[in-house]
Amino acid sequence: IRYVFDVHRDSVLLEDGTKTRPVTVANGKIAAQIMTVVGSNALGRWHPDWEVNLEFAAKLQARLNKDYLGFARRICLRGTTYNQEMAPYSLLFEVGSCGNTLEEAENAAEILADELISMIKNGW
C-alpha cells in the first residue's frame, strides 16, 4: 500500500455554536474548501517519514490553489500521527465543515480526487 487517504468532514463552530461553511467557487460551482492534516512525531510518537507526507501535502495544496484559488485551506500540522506512520503518502483530508451541504462536499471531493489521481499518475 503506497497511499492512504482518510476523509472527514471538519467540525468548525463559532463561540455561539454557529456552524461555519468554508466555501469557494470551482468549475462554476460552490465547493467546500478542503484542509489537509499531516501528523508528525512532535509529541514523541514514532513517525520517521512524516516529512514526506508534509511535502506531498504541500505539493497538493499548491496545485489545488493554483487551479482553484482558495480551495485548499492551510495545512494543519499536528503533533500526533493519525496512523499516518503505517504507510507512506498518508494524509487526512477535512472536506468542508459540518456547515457545508452534501453537494458542496461532493463538488470538493471530486476536485480533490482528480488532483490526487493526476499526482499519482505523474510519480507521486
VOBAVEX-326412 format. One line per field, with one value per residue (C-alpha): residue in three letters; x, y, z. Coordinates in pm, 1 decimal. Example, Ala and Ser with C-alpha at 12.3 -4.5 7.8 and 13.67 -1.06 7.14 Angstrom:
2
r (ALA/SER)
xx (1230.0/1367.0)
yy (-450.0/-106.0)
zz (780.0/714.0)
end
This chain:
124
r (ILE/ARG/TYR/VAL/PHE/ASP/VAL/HIS/ARG/ASP/SER/VAL/LEU/LEU/GLU/ASP/GLY/THR/LYS/THR/ARG/PRO/VAL/THR/VAL/ALA/ASN/GLY/LYS/ILE/ALA/ALA/GLN/ILE/MET/THR/VAL/VAL/GLY/SER/ASN/ALA/LEU/GLY/ARG/TRP/HIS/PRO/ASP/TRP/GLU/VAL/ASN/LEU/GLU/PHE/ALA/ALA/LYS/LEU/GLN/ALA/ARG/LEU/ASN/LYS/ASP/TYR/LEU/GLY/PHE/ALA/ARG/ARG/ILE/CYS/LEU/ARG/GLY/THR/THR/TYR/ASN/GLN/GLU/MET/ALA/PRO/TYR/SER/LEU/LEU/PHE/GLU/VAL/GLY/SER/CYS/GLY/ASN/THR/LEU/GLU/GLU/ALA/GLU/ASN/ALA/ALA/GLU/ILE/LEU/ALA/ASP/GLU/LEU/ILE/SER/MET/ILE/LYS/ASN/GLY/TRP)
xx (0.0/155.7/-122.0/-374.5/-630.3/-855.5/-1150.8/-1351.2/-1577.5/-1439.6/-1644.1/-1583.5/-1817.2/-1817.3/-1836.1/-2214.7/-2245.7/-2297.6/-2168.2/-1912.8/-1933.3/-1590.7/-1656.4/-1505.2/-1615.5/-1457.9/-1563.5/-1855.1/-1992.8/-1988.0/-1743.7/-1639.7/-1281.9/-1052.4/-786.0/-506.3/-397.9/-42.5/73.1/427.5/640.6/644.1/471.2/701.5/510.2/715.0/668.6/1002.6/866.3/621.3/816.2/742.8/371.5/416.5/596.2/320.2/53.6/234.0/261.5/-106.8/-209.6/-8.2/-159.1/-513.6/-483.0/-318.8/-618.7/-887.6/-798.8/-881.2/-982.1/-723.3/-705.4/-373.0/-212.7/-273.9/48.7/-23.0/195.0/33.3/39.3/-325.1/-184.6/-3.6/312.7/159.4/212.7/399.1/192.2/-80.6/-293.1/-608.8/-848.2/-1115.7/-1364.1/-1557.3/-1719.9/-2039.4/-2196.8/-2139.3/-2403.8/-2354.9/-2340.6/-2059.3/-1865.0/-1918.6/-1800.2/-1485.4/-1424.6/-1439.5/-1177.7/-956.4/-981.6/-898.8/-589.3/-473.3/-515.0/-309.8/-31.4/-18.8/-8.9/278.6/503.0/391.0)
yy (0.0/324.7/578.4/601.2/880.6/934.5/1156.9/1350.2/1648.2/1911.0/2046.6/2418.4/2606.4/2968.0/3051.7/3085.4/2737.9/2860.4/2610.1/2750.4/2687.0/2725.4/2752.0/2863.5/2862.4/2591.2/2497.7/2737.9/2551.6/2621.2/2375.2/2315.0/2407.7/2123.0/2110.3/1855.1/1729.2/1598.3/1412.1/1428.0/1283.3/1609.7/1454.1/1153.5/910.5/707.1/859.7/867.3/970.7/1244.1/1500.0/1301.0/1337.7/1709.2/1752.5/1561.2/1774.9/2098.7/1998.3/1902.5/2228.9/2435.3/2255.0/2285.5/2655.4/2724.4/2583.5/2680.5/2991.4/2944.2/2580.2/2433.6/2579.8/2592.3/2258.9/2156.5/2007.4/1813.7/1653.7/1312.4/1062.6/974.3/634.7/806.3/623.5/299.9/382.4/646.7/920.3/901.0/1210.4/1308.8/1537.6/1754.1/1810.7/2116.0/2150.8/2048.7/2364.5/2265.7/2094.6/1745.4/1891.5/2131.3/1843.2/1623.2/1902.3/1938.2/1563.7/1532.3/1805.1/1656.7/1307.9/1432.5/1614.4/1314.1/1087.8/1328.7/1347.0/970.3/904.6/1151.1/982.8/1075.2)
zz (0.0/-110.6/-46.3/235.0/247.1/546.4/456.4/715.4/745.9/984.7/1273.9/1295.0/1524.4/1633.2/2003.8/1982.3/1824.9/1469.4/1213.3/969.0/596.1/427.5/53.5/-273.0/-635.5/-850.6/-1202.8/-1168.1/-866.0/-492.9/-336.9/20.3/99.6/196.8/465.7/478.2/820.0/849.2/1157.3/1290.7/1569.0/1768.6/2071.3/2081.4/1858.7/1609.5/1264.5/1081.0/740.5/837.8/635.9/317.1/392.0/455.1/122.6/-55.3/116.7/27.1/-338.5/-345.6/-179.7/-427.4/-724.6/-593.0/-513.0/-848.3/-1032.4/-778.4/-579.2/-211.2/-249.1/-11.0/337.7/518.3/605.1/965.1/1103.9/1422.9/1688.0/1668.6/1383.1/1298.2/1191.8/903.9/1005.9/872.3/503.2/304.1/144.2/407.1/451.4/634.3/449.0/605.3/322.6/426.8/764.0/939.7/790.9/428.6/220.4/83.3/-268.3/-168.4/-13.9/-319.5/-552.3/-341.1/-319.6/-698.6/-745.3/-474.0/-625.0/-974.2/-847.6/-643.8/-948.1/-1158.4/-898.7/-851.8/-1227.0/-1255.8/-999.8/-650.5)
end
